[in-house]
Amino acid sequence: MSSVHEVLQKNEGAILSGWLAEMAASTRRSDLMGDTELRQQAAELLRLFAHAARNSSDTTSEAFSATREYLREIAKSRLDQGFTPSETAMFILSLKQPVFNSMRDELESDPTQLVAEIWTVGNALDKLAIQTVDSAVEFRDQVIVRQQQEMLELSTPVVKLWDGVLALPLIGTLDSARTQVVMESLLSAIVETNSQIAIIDITGVPTVDTLVAQHLIKTITAARLMGAECYLSGIRPAIAQTIVHLGIDLADIQTKAKLADAFGLALSRLGKSIVTAKPATNITSKPKDA
Amino acid sequence: MDRIPILKMGDCLLVTIQVDMHDQLAVSLQEDLTAQIAKYASRGVLIDISTLEIVDSFIGRMLANIAAMSRVLDAQTVLTGMQPAVAITLVELGMSLSGIKTALNVERGMELLRQYIQEENEYREPDGSEE
């Protein structure tokens, strides 16, 4: 691949401008990236590629490690900027045309060598493009995994409403993995706070099917086994209808339509009641003396 | 062979399980407990399992059986101090132990038993059939 390297170095300027022109014609996204940055990226990549091509034609070899590293960086920064993986791949693939043009001019006299060299350099660029797409997908997967974990942690808060009364407002769809987290956090909160009553509020659960209901029943049964009473609240009328149509038996579970109702029930179970201490003041108007 | 001690407190029996429950121990507990309930005419049984960390379906069934047997001998069973992991395991095994009353700790469990016995007495006394 020595002649490729010579061609690349000799015609660096021409190839770079040809490359930028090629990108401008096909996949240029001026809304996502400025000209200066693009030029800088292209020049750096071309320099690294030319340097690596001097020693090897195998893109997985040691010689290409700097190039691969730089392409990973590009894949990550472009993903953050909002490029699709295919656009990132096209960025590398559009280098082919100007390189081929330069080689054709240089090796006009020897068609056999020209074909061989074009094949080698084309192959190398294809592989680099594929590796870049892989990196982009990998980075995207990392983002997805991180978001899933964050959602799991965010979506299972156990709130203490009163001495001995816990509430667990559930938001989002319940699946097996989440139920496990919900169950564990509720049960350990019951032990920690020594609470007799736990209220599970499903106002934020969009749909209740047989599986979700089974998960809820499991959680409530586990809480009961530990010696805490568990109420289910936040059941919307539509969900009440669905539950009956699906034939789910919630007879053993104390249910309430609203969290407030369940809290009222919890207080009366604890032998407490809420009384009005004094006539309500109008909180919107300011006190006259002040 | 070691046995699980059963303590008598008034008209209640107190059992605290502090060793790993193996099957033979569970069976002997079942025998001893029924014998004691019959002997003292106990009205309540409190089983504390706060130190129990491992359960299987056999132990779960044994607990359900003890409750049912006590029921037959007119004693109410309260299970106290179950660990979260144990509760999850029992639920996953499909054992909801619906016949057993539960409480968070021994203190609450005794309260529950006293309350139950008192209610039962009030219910029975007007007839004069019990005392």
Interface residues (C-beta under 8 A of the other chain):
Chain A: M183 E184 L187 S188 I190 V191 N194 S195 Q196 K218 T221 A222 A223 R224 L225 M226 G227 A228 D252
Chain B: L79 T80 G81 M82 Q83 P84 V86 A87 I88 L90 V91 E92 S96 L97 S98 T102 A103 L104 N105 R108 G109
